[in-house]
Each structure stands twice: as structure tokens, then as C-alpha cells.
Amino acid sequence: MSDRITTFIRDGLTFDVRDTGPIDGAPVVLLHGFPQDSRSWDRLAPLLHRRGFRTLAPDLRGASPRARPRSRWAYRSSQLSADVVALIEQAGLGPVHLVGHDWGAGAAWTVAVDRPDLIRTLTTLSVPHPAAFVRAVLTSSQVFKSWYMLAFQVPVLPESLLAGDTLRKQLLATGMSPADVARDAEPMRERARARGGLNWYRGMAFTTPGRASTKVRVPTLHVWSDGDTAIGPVGPALTSRYVDAPYRFEVLEGVSHWIPDEAPERLDALLGEHLMAHSR
């Protein structure tokens, strides 16, 4: 059993962490996506606590106020993965159940490839395995759903748009509730926070070729929702090809991209089965 942690440090950056639930429970690390932070897990975490799990939800690179490097090079996938590894190692947790949504799912896939010794189970929400996503972009309408990834490469202008009403309107259009839009859009009015989030997309160009196609070899649950306006069905359907371990794929019908906020009870039920099936 390790002590509670509120921060961890890597490469001169300080990351904030929400460490809650039974301290002697099996650890579940929760990785948020864009444009969110650790608060996106506030509805799910208490449900996991009732099952006896301890949850650690960091504010990731770009979201933590003391971990916002300016360079897009600092947001390449190897750095995002190394941040999560540092959290697990510094907290002294041993193998953890790793759960990621949106960009947090992207980071979780990379961690599972880089350091399977630290992962007891992997759960990814919305975003499929990186190789499956690339294949979907090349062979389906996913390329049109992902138009914003290219738009975010433009310097300066996207930060200004996120500070205005554009982000609020876009989030509402994706199915996010007005209350959650207010929660997630307001921090983006700060330019450094907006730049940090956008740099996750801008760092994609520095992914090592071939590395993203490596198969995952830990028990994996992938959850996609059919109301997702950002991720189409092809990538999730192809993801099984890139997992060489027990694998389960679940589709949540009538749910938007924002699974942890919108369907925490349904997600908790799936996680309860997945995590307990592979707990020691």
C-alpha cells in the first residue's frame, strides 16, 4: 500500500493528481482526453470506489498548470507515455488497471505497448488502437470526421478560436451537456492551457514510424459509442487485430463521444467485469 499522492514530477514538470477511493484497493489510473482534465472522471470514480478500487486521475501534460511546455515536440507520443509510466512508478503502485478516454486512450495504448509489465488490464474508450485508426482514415469516412486534426496544426489561430464561443458550440454539437461544456470550455480561455491541449495533436507528426502498429499484449477492453461524432465504427472494429491477449469490444448505443460523463453506470458495469476478471 502506498501513500496518497497529489503530484508527480517528470523532467522538471509537475503534474497534479486526484488520488481517491480505498487506499488499499487495486489501483486504477484514469487518463482524460481533450479538451478535458481529470474532472471528466468525477462520475465514474465513485462507482469504482464502491467496488473497492483506488483511482488516480492525473491532469496530463498541457492540462496541469506546471506541466505545459510550449514546444509541440514535447508532446510526441513517447513523452506522453513516459509521463504515465512516471506516475505509476513514483506512486509505487505496481501493475495497474489503465483506463483512457479520447487522447487518454491514445496514451494508454502507447503505455501498454511500451511497458506491459506495469499494466494489469487496459481499457480504452472511444479511440481505437493507433494502427486501426490509421487504417480507418485510409479506408473509410474517418478521414472526414478527423478534419479538425489537420486544422489544429495551424499555429496561433486555433488557440484564439478555443478562447471564444467556437469550442462551446462544437462541444454542444458533439452531444456534450451544457453543464459539461461550461466545465471544459472555460479553462481553454487561458492561452497556455489551450496551446497545451492542441499540442497533443501537433505532436502527432513526431510519432516513430512503425511503432504505432505494435500489438498490445495485455488483457484489453475497448468501448466505443455509436453516437460518437469524432470516431467512426471502422477503427474500433479493426482494433482486435492489434491485441494479442484476451480482448473484449463493447458498443454503447445512444451514447455520444463523452462516455465517462454520459454513461458512467454502464461503463462501471463493463469495467467491473473486466477488472475483476484479470485481478490477482
JOMO-V417115 format. One record per residue. N is the residue number from 1. RES is the residue in three letters. OMEGA is omega in whole degrees, -180 to 180 (999 if undefined). NEAR is the number of other ideal C-beta (glycine too) atoms within 8 Angstrom. Layout:
n: (N;N)
res: (RES;RES)
omega: (OMEGA;OMEGA)
near: (NEAR;NEAR)
//
This chain:
n: (1;2;3;4;5;6;7;8;9;10;11;12;13;14;15;16;17;18;19;20;21;22;23;24;25;26;27;28;29;30;31;32;33;34;35;36;37;38;39;40;41;42;43;44;45;46;47;48;49;50;51;52;53;54;55;56;57;58;59;60;61;62;63;64;65;66;67;68;69;70;71;72;73;74;75;76;77;78;79;80;81;82;83;84;85;86;87;88;89;90;91;92;93;94;95;96;97;98;99;100;101;102;103;104;105;106;107;108;109;110;111;112;113;114;115;116;117;118;119;120;121;122;123;124;125;126;127;128;129;130;131;132;133;134;135;136;137;138;139;140;141;142;143;144;145;146;147;148;149;150;151;152;153;154;155;156;157;158;159;160;161;162;163;164;165;166;167;168;169;170;171;172;173;174;175;176;177;178;179;180;181;182;183;184;185;186;187;188;189;190;191;192;193;194;195;196;197;198;199;200;201;202;203;204;205;206;207;208;209;210;211;212;213;214;215;216;217;218;219;220;221;222;223;224;225;226;227;228;229;230;231;232;233;234;235;236;237;238;239;240;241;242;243;244;245;246;247;248;249;250;251;252;253;254;255;256;257;258;259;260;261;262;263;264;265;266;267;268;269;270;271;272;273;274;275;276;277;278;279;280)
res: (MET;SER;ASP;ARG;ILE;THR;THR;PHE;ILE;ARG;ASP;GLY;LEU;THR;PHE;ASP;VAL;ARG;ASP;THR;GLY;PRO;ILE;ASP;GLY;ALA;PRO;VAL;VAL;LEU;LEU;HIS;GLY;PHE;PRO;GLN;ASP;SER;ARG;SER;TRP;ASP;ARG;LEU;ALA;PRO;LEU;LEU;HIS;ARG;ARG;GLY;PHE;ARG;THR;LEU;ALA;PRO;ASP;LEU;ARG;GLY;ALA;SER;PRO;ARG;ALA;ARG;PRO;ARG;SER;ARG;TRP;ALA;TYR;ARG;SER;SER;GLN;LEU;SER;ALA;ASP;VAL;VAL;ALA;LEU;ILE;GLU;GLN;ALA;GLY;LEU;GLY;PRO;VAL;HIS;LEU;VAL;GLY;HIS;ASP;TRP;GLY;ALA;GLY;ALA;ALA;TRP;THR;VAL;ALA;VAL;ASP;ARG;PRO;ASP;LEU;ILE;ARG;THR;LEU;THR;THR;LEU;SER;VAL;PRO;HIS;PRO;ALA;ALA;PHE;VAL;ARG;ALA;VAL;LEU;THR;SER;SER;GLN;VAL;PHE;LYS;SER;TRP;TYR;MET;LEU;ALA;PHE;GLN;VAL;PRO;VAL;LEU;PRO;GLU;SER;LEU;LEU;ALA;GLY;ASP;THR;LEU;ARG;LYS;GLN;LEU;LEU;ALA;THR;GLY;MET;SER;PRO;ALA;ASP;VAL;ALA;ARG;ASP;ALA;GLU;PRO;MET;ARG;GLU;ARG;ALA;ARG;ALA;ARG;GLY;GLY;LEU;ASN;TRP;TYR;ARG;GLY;MET;ALA;PHE;THR;THR;PRO;GLY;ARG;ALA;SER;THR;LYS;VAL;ARG;VAL;PRO;THR;LEU;HIS;VAL;TRP;SER;ASP;GLY;ASP;THR;ALA;ILE;GLY;PRO;VAL;GLY;PRO;ALA;LEU;THR;SER;ARG;TYR;VAL;ASP;ALA;PRO;TYR;ARG;PHE;GLU;VAL;LEU;GLU;GLY;VAL;SER;HIS;TRP;ILE;PRO;ASP;GLU;ALA;PRO;GLU;ARG;LEU;ASP;ALA;LEU;LEU;GLY;GLU;HIS;LEU;MET;ALA;HIS;SER;ARG)
omega: (179;178;173;174;176;179;164;-173;174;174;177;180;179;-177;176;-177;171;-177;-173;-179;-178;-174;179;179;175;-174;175;179;-174;-177;-178;178;-179;3;-171;173;-174;179;180;180;-173;179;-180;-172;-180;178;176;178;179;177;178;-179;171;-179;174;-177;179;163;-170;180;-177;179;177;-176;-178;179;-178;176;-175;-173;175;176;-179;-178;176;-170;-180;178;179;177;-178;176;-178;176;179;177;-177;-177;-178;178;180;-171;-173;180;-177;166;-176;-179;179;177;176;179;175;175;177;178;-178;176;-178;179;-179;177;-174;-173;180;179;-179;-172;175;173;176;172;179;-177;175;-172;-178;174;-176;-180;177;178;179;179;179;178;-176;-171;-175;179;179;-179;-180;177;-174;-177;-175;179;176;-180;-178;180;180;180;169;-173;180;177;180;180;180;-180;-180;-177;-177;-179;180;-179;-179;180;176;-179;179;179;178;-179;179;-180;180;174;179;-180;-171;-177;-176;180;-178;174;176;-172;-179;178;179;180;179;178;-179;-178;173;178;-177;178;-179;-177;-176;176;-179;-179;179;-177;-176;-178;-179;-179;175;-177;172;179;-169;170;175;-177;177;180;-172;174;-177;180;-178;-176;177;-173;-172;180;176;-179;-179;-171;-180;-180;-173;176;178;-176;175;-173;178;178;-179;176;176;-178;177;-179;179;178;-170;-171;-177;179;-170;-175;-177;-179;179;178;178;180;179;180;179;180;-176;-177;-179;180;-176;176;178;999)
near: (3;7;4;5;11;6;8;12;9;9;4;4;12;9;17;12;14;11;10;8;10;8;9;5;10;11;13;15;16;14;17;16;13;8;10;10;10;13;7;13;13;7;9;13;14;8;11;13;14;6;10;7;14;14;16;16;13;16;11;16;16;13;14;14;6;8;14;12;8;5;7;9;7;11;14;10;15;9;11;16;13;10;16;15;12;11;14;11;8;9;12;6;10;6;7;14;13;16;14;18;15;14;13;15;15;13;16;16;15;13;14;15;10;9;9;10;5;11;14;12;13;13;15;17;15;15;15;14;15;12;10;14;13;9;11;14;10;6;6;8;6;13;9;6;10;10;8;6;9;7;8;10;8;7;3;6;7;11;11;8;9;15;9;7;5;8;12;9;8;8;13;9;7;11;9;12;7;6;6;11;12;8;8;14;13;7;10;13;9;7;7;7;14;14;12;12;13;12;13;14;10;11;15;9;7;9;10;8;4;6;9;10;8;8;8;15;8;11;12;15;15;14;15;15;15;10;9;11;9;8;13;10;7;11;16;13;8;13;13;8;8;12;12;5;9;6;10;8;12;9;9;13;6;6;11;12;14;11;15;13;10;10;10;11;7;9;14;12;8;11;14;9;8;13;14;8;7;9;7;2)
//
